[in-house]
Amino acid sequence: MSNNRQRADTVFVGGKVFTATGPAPVDAAVAIGGGRILAVADEAAVRSFADADTEVVDLAGGLLVPGFQDAHVHPAVAGVQMLGCDLGEERSIEGYLAVVAAYAGEHPEAAWIRGGGWSMDVFPGGTPTRAMLDAVVPDRPVMLTNRDGHGAWVNTRALELAGVDRTTPDPVDGRIERDADGHPAGTLQEGAMELVARHVPIATPDEAHAGLLAAQEHLFSLGVTSWQDAMIGAFPGNPDNYGVYLRAAREGSLRARVVGALWWDRERGLEQIPELEERRRTGQVGRFNATSIKIMQDGIAENFTAGLLEPYLDGCGCATANSGLSFVEPELLAEAVTRLDRSGFQVHFHALGDRAVREVLDALAAARAANGANDNRHHLAHLQIVHPDDIGRFASLGAAANIQALWAAHEPQMDELTIPFLGPERAALQYPFGDLQRAGARLVAGSDWSVSSPNPMWGIHVAVNRAVPDEAPNASGTFEPLAPFFPEQALTLSQALTAYTAGSAWANHLDEVTGTVEAGKYADLVVLDRDPFAHPSAEIAETRVLRTYLDGELVFAAKD
C-alpha cells in the first residue's frame, strides 16, 4: 500500500452497489476507513486499500446500499410502546384482549395499564368499546392508543377517573364515540384523547430513555441509520421527548443521526415561536438537531378528521355535512409558516386530505412570496389524497413529498373504513406517488412507526407493487394477495430506494455527507442479502438486512 493512501478498515467485495446516484446498481467494490467511504471502484483498486488487518466482507451476490433514512418516524414513542402493553403484533380482538389481560396480570403494581398499537379495522366501525376492556381489566384504568396515534381505547374505570360521561361535550378538535344513550362508548378520537390522557401517568425519564434506545436497536436491525422524529414535545400519554433525546445525545448513546421536528401547539398561536427558537438553540447536541417544526394540519380519513375539499360520504354513499378538520386556521397557518420560514426552520407538515394539502401548499406559497426561495427544505407527510391541480405545486414550491408507502395498498382499513366514505373518484386520488415523481416533486420516505412497520424494504415493496408483501399480514391477520392499488402510481425500485436514502438525506440536510455511496461520505452502509433488482418485484419484501454500519462501525449483524 502506498504510504500516502489511507488504510481501509473494511472492504466490501463480491456483489453490487446501489449508490443512489444513478438508476441501477453498479459492479463495484467499496473501501471504508476512519468512518468514511474511501473508494467505490473495481475490486482490485479497492483491495489496494487493504492490509492484513482490514476486514473483507464478501457480499456473496448481495447488494450494498446507503443507510436508510426514515423521514417521518416516532422512535421514542414506539420504543416505550415496545416495552409496555404492546398490541402491535396482534390482529384480532381476542388477541388484543389476551395481551391486555396478560400484561395486567404481570404488572399488578401498575396503577394504569398503558400501551397501544391496535388497528381500527379489527373492530366493527373502527371503534372498540369499554365493555371489551372491562371484561379483562375491570378494576384499574386502561388507555391504549391506536396504531396511528389518532384515537384511544379506554375502559369504564378510566372514563370514571377522568370524569368523562354522557354530559361531557366533544372538544373542538376531537370526538367522543358514544353509545345510543349518549354515554362514552370507549373510543376517543383526536383531541378527545386528552380528556383521559391528562390523568394517565406518563413514562418516567428512565422508561422513555430505555424506549428510545430499544427503538434505535430495532431500526439498526432494519438498516435505518438516520431519521427525523416527527413529534418532539409533550403530547397525550407521553413525556416530552425533547429531554429524552438530549440525554441520549449528551451521553453518546444516541448513535443515529436524528433531526427533531418540534411540535407546534395547535391550541396556541404565533406567541410560541420564540419558545421554539430557544428549543432549537439548546436542542443541537451531538447527533440530535431540533431544527424542524411539525405542524399537524388535519387528522386521518378513517375517523373522518382528514381535511377534505368535499364532504365525506355516509354508509349509503350520500354526502354528509362533515369535511374533516383543519387544526390550524388557514390564515394563521400562512402567517406561522411565513414566520417560521423566515426564522430558518424547516417545516414538516402532517397533511393527509386534499384540503389540508392545499392549505399547506398555500401557506408555503405565501412564505415564498414574502421571504423568497431558500434552502429550508419543507416537506409534506402522508399525502393520502392530493387534488390533481396541486400535484405540480410541490416542485414549483420546492416542497418535498414525504411518502409512507406501506399504506398505499388494499387492506381492510383502506377497503372497509376509507374507500366507501370517499367514493370511487376521490379514492383514485390516493397516494399519487407516480404522478408526484413525474411532476418533478422530490420524494422522501418514512414509515410513521409505530403507526406501521419501520421496515424500509416492506415500504419499498409496496411503493413498487402497490400491494402488501406476503410477509406483512393485512390487518385481519391473513396473507391473501389483493389486487394492486392504483398501479399507475407505482414507483420503480430505483425511485423508491432513492427516496429512502438520498431523498430522506436531503430532507434531513444530511445529503452532503450521507445518503449515497460516494467517496468522502460517511460510511453509513447496509448489506442486503440479495440484489432485489435481480429478482421479481413481488419478492422485494423478502430482502433482509445482514449488516448495518454507522460511520464505518458495525452496529447490527444478523444472526446466522
PETADA-V537435 format. One record per backbone hydrogen bond with DSSP energy under -1.0 kcal/mol. CO is the residue of the C=O (numbers start at 1). NH is the residue of the N-H. Records with the same first field share a line. If there is no record, write none. Layout:
CO->NH + NH
//
This chain:
2->5
9->55
10->32
11->57
12->30
13->59
14->61
16->64
17->26
19->517
26->17 + 28
29->41
30->12
31->38 + 39
32->9 + 10
33->36
35->523
36->33
37->520
39->31
41->29
42->46
43->47
46->49
47->50
49->8
51->54
55->11
57->13
59->62
62->16
63->528
64->18
65->526
68->225 + 226
70->228
72->448
73->230
74->78
75->79
76->80
77->81
78->82
79->83
81->84
84->86
85->116
87->90
92->96
93->97
94->98
95->99
96->100
97->101
98->102
99->103
100->104
101->105
102->106
103->107
107->110
113->143
114->85
115->145
116->87
118->147
119->122
120->123
123->126
124->127
129->133
130->134
131->135
133->136 + 137
141->113
142->155
143->115
144->153
145->117
146->149
150->190
151->146
152->188
153->144
155->159
156->160
157->161
158->162
159->164
160->163
165->168
171->174
173->191
175->189
177->185
179->182
183->179
185->130
186->154
187->177
188->152
189->175 + 192
190->193
191->194
192->195
193->196 + 197
194->198
196->199
197->200
204->208
205->209
206->210
207->211
208->212
209->213
210->214
211->215
212->216
213->217
214->218
215->219
216->220
217->221
219->222 + 224
220->223
223->68
225->257
226->70
227->259
228->73
229->261
232->263
233->241
235->238
241->245
242->246
243->247
244->248
245->249
246->250
247->251
248->253 + 254
257->227
258->289
259->229
260->292
261->232
262->294
265->268
269->272
270->273
272->276
273->277
274->278
275->279
276->280
277->281
278->282
279->283
283->290
285->288
287->258
288->285
289->260 + 291
291->346
292->262
293->348
294->264
295->350
297->327
300->305 + 306
301->304
305->299 + 325
307->355 + 356
312->320
314->317
318->314
322->312
323->308
329->333
330->334
331->335
332->336
333->337
334->338
335->339
336->340
337->341
338->342
339->343
340->345
341->344
346->293
347->379
348->295
349->381
350->297
351->383
352->385
353->357
354->358
355->359
356->360
357->361
358->362
359->363
360->364
361->365
362->366
363->367
364->368
365->369
366->370
367->371
368->372
378->400
379->349
380->402
381->351 + 383
384->431
387->390
392->396
393->397
394->399
400->380
401->444
402->382
403->446
404->407
405->408
407->409
411->415
412->416
414->419
418->421
419->422 + 423
421->313
423->427
424->428
426->429
427->430
429->386
431->433
432->436
433->437
434->438
435->439
436->441
437->440
442->401
444->403
445->71
448->451
449->74
455->459
456->460
457->461
458->462
459->463
460->464
461->465
462->466
463->491
466->485
469->472
474->477
478->474
486->489
487->490
492->496
493->497
494->498
495->499
496->500
498->501 + 503
499->445 + 504
500->69
501->505
502->506
503->507
504->508
505->510
506->509
510->513 + 514
513->522
516->518
518->521
521->37
522->524
523->552
524->67
525->549
526->65
527->546 + 547
531->534
532->535
536->539
537->540
539->542
540->543
544->529
546->558
547->527
548->555 + 556
550->553
553->550
556->548
//
